[in-house]
Amino acid sequence: MMGAELGASQKQVIYTIEHCEKCGLNNKRLFTKGDYVIKEAGQCPRCGSKLFVSAIFAEPALKP
C-alpha cells in the first residue's frame, strides 16, 4: 500500500477535483454525494467550457 494506514478514530474530509480540459483550470471542492470521475460538473468560470470531475480523494481533517 502506498500511504500510511490511518487509525479508525482519525477523521477524513473527502474532496473532488474538477478540471477544464480547454483552459486547464483545476478546482478543489468538497465531495458531493453522486460525484464520480468523468462526471460533467458544470461550466468553467474562466472560459465557459465544461468542467469534469478528474479525481476524488480523502485528506485527514485538520484539528480545530
C-alpha positions in Angstrom: 0.0 0.0 0.0 1.3 3.5 -0.8 0.0 5.5 2.1 0.3 5.1 5.8 -2.6 3.3 7.5 -5.0 5.6 9.4 -6.3 4.9 12.8 -10.1 4.2 13.0 -10.6 7.4 15.0 -8.9 9.8 12.6 -11.5 11.8 10.7 -11.1 12.4 7.0 -12.5 15.0 4.6 -13.4 13.9 1.0 -12.6 16.2 -1.9 -13.5 16.4 -5.6 -11.2 17.9 -8.2 -13.0 19.5 -11.2 -10.9 20.0 -14.3 -11.4 22.1 -17.5 -9.6 20.4 -20.5 -9.8 23.6 -22.5 -8.1 26.1 -20.2 -6.6 23.8 -17.6 -8.4 25.2 -14.6 -8.5 22.8 -11.6 -11.0 23.4 -8.8 -10.9 21.6 -5.4 -14.2 21.4 -3.6 -15.9 19.2 -1.0 -17.2 15.9 -2.3 -20.9 15.8 -3.0 -23.0 12.6 -3.0 -23.2 11.4 -6.6 -19.8 12.6 -7.7 -17.8 10.2 -9.9 -14.7 10.5 -12.1 -15.6 11.8 -15.6 -18.9 13.3 -14.4 -19.7 16.6 -16.1 -19.6 19.1 -13.2 -20.8 22.3 -14.7 -19.4 25.3 -16.6 -15.8 26.6 -16.2 -15.8 30.1 -14.6 -12.7 31.1 -16.6 -13.5 30.1 -20.2 -17.1 28.8 -20.2 -16.2 25.3 -21.3 -17.4 22.1 -19.5 -15.8 21.0 -16.2 -15.4 17.3 -15.5 -14.6 15.5 -12.2 -11.0 14.3 -12.6 -10.2 13.0 -9.1 -11.8 12.1 -5.7 -9.7 11.7 -2.6 -9.6 12.0 1.2 -7.3 14.0 3.4 -7.0 13.9 7.2 -9.3 16.5 8.8 -7.5 19.4 10.4 -7.9 19.7 14.2 -9.6 23.0 15.3 
